[in-house]
Amino acid sequence: MKKNHFYWVAIVLFIAAAGFIVVKYKKNEKLKTATFYPLKERTGSMANTAEAKQVKKQFADLMKVAGTNPDDMKSRISLASLYIQEARVTGNYMYYDMAAMKYVNEVLEKDAMNFEALTFKSLLYLSQHHFAEGLAIAEKAKAQNPDNAFVHGILVDGNVEMGNYDGAIDEAEKMMSIRPDMRSYSRVSYLREIHGDYPGAIEAMKLAVDAGLPGDESTEWTRVHLARLYEITGDLRSAEMHYLIALQKRPGYAYAIAGQGRIALAAKDYNKAIASYLHADSLVNDYSFKEDIAEVYELAGQKNKSDSIIKWLASAMSQDAKSGQQDDNIGHYADRELAYIYLKTGDYDKALEHGLAEYNRRPANIDVNETVAWVYYNRKEYDKALPYLETAMKTKSKNPTLLCRAGLIYAKAGNKTKAKELLGEVAKASYCLTESLKNQGLTTLQAL
């Protein structure tokens, strides 16, 4: 009797608990749908510009329409576009990706084949490193409107990230035939770069800069990438000049300030490099700036500061990755980046775990294969590194970091001729390598 009574009580409690969970779930889903994403205040010199004021006004106007008219799809598309642009300007990708995805999904719920919403969703997936998903959605959008240059640009990016470089070239050619503008020229430049054609890459990036509106974020982003190409090819004077121009056209532009930090680092002016990187880091939320700061602190003999930053980065990036697994609207994969962070901490098992996780998503991408090869090199498993290295070099990229790593791996694997050839090339371009990698390369070259 007491036993039966216990079962009935247990059943009642179970039903009550289940009901509570369902109610709570529905409440959470309702809150998620109703979430409001205000603009985050820009920082530093970006905060009080005419552009910032215009963005605030545009946002307020769009929110009025979207808030009062749930059927207005145009305002939701415009809000998504504004959030995507603010992500670029501020570096707050996680927050603004969620915001943009909310409105994109609202449009797609009412019109599953809305072309603009599909292109934005594809773009957001690429931003979150969900490259296969982004590519599939872009293909769906392209089927609707094959003469749209923007969607071909997304397909260039998606194919590159998935390692389908021939497909990326085809899409870039189509994009150029429809609309030869800043977006198309910059993609041509990148494709030439990863195929080892630096003069052609510089030529195309110059055209991209000339096609843009001076001072616009996308134009100065392009100018900074032109400067970076000059850096990689050893023309530091031209690189420095373009960083200065970018800052004249767009004062306080973080990526140009970081570029000045790299120029200072090449001159071994560590104090100036640290100041530049800290300034850039205060303006934009970008983990790469913190990695740069950590590197310079180590070179300047402040290893405790460097180690502290690397430890923080490993924790922060891991937390971001976990957040992404819990919310479909974030979902940012960062395994390749985490592999390099764990290499710096000396946790080679974790580095391999994250490197292979990224490889399993996109096994044909040259950068991912370079990462796995480099992890195996650090684990002293040189024979395992070789197959990944061969894939990493399939486009004949002349990136100095890749060539130096390749030379080191070939040297350890016993191919001294290949190692000497590659490290000899790198010795001419050692200014854009990290100090640690440069020293390894030069020491190994002398020993061959």
Salt bridges, closest charged atoms under 4 A:
GLU41 OE1 - LYS56 NZ 3.17
GLU51 OE2 - ARG42 NH1 2.79
GLU51 OE2 - ARG250 NH2 2.77
ASP61 OD2 - LYS57 NZ 2.94
ASP71 OD1 - LYS110 NZ 3.37
GLU86 OE2 - ARG42 NH2 2.50
GLU106 OE1 - ARG76 NE 2.69
GLU106 OE2 - LYS102 NZ 2.98
GLU133 OE2 - HIS130 ND1 3.66
ASP157 OD2 - ARG187 NH2 2.77
GLU161 OE1 - ARG362 NH1 2.82
GLU171 OE2 - LYS142 NZ 2.95
GLU171 OE1 - HIS152 ND1 2.58
ASP181 OD2 - ARG179 NE 3.41
GLU203 OE1 - ARG192 NH1 3.72
GLU217 OE1 - ARG88 NE 2.90
GLU220 OE1 - ARG223 NE 2.65
GLU231 OE1 - ARG228 NH1 2.67
GLU231 OE2 - ARG262 NE 3.06
ASP281 OD1 - LYS290 NZ 2.82
GLU291 OE1 - LYS344 NZ 3.32
ASP307 OD2 - LYS303 NZ 3.03
ASP335 OD1 - HIS354 ND1 2.62
ASP335 OD2 - ARG361 NH2 2.73
GLU337 OE2 - HIS129 ND1 3.78
ASP349 OD1 - ARG379 NH1 2.82
GLU353 OE1 - LYS350 NZ 3.96
GLU358 OE1 - ARG361 NH1 2.93
GLU358 OE2 - ARG362 NE 2.64
GLU370 OE2 - ARG405 NH1 2.87
GLU381 OE2 - ARG379 NE 2.64
GLU381 OE1 - LYS384 NZ 3.02
GLU435 OE2 - LYS268 NZ 3.27
GLU435 OE1 - LYS438 NZ 3.49
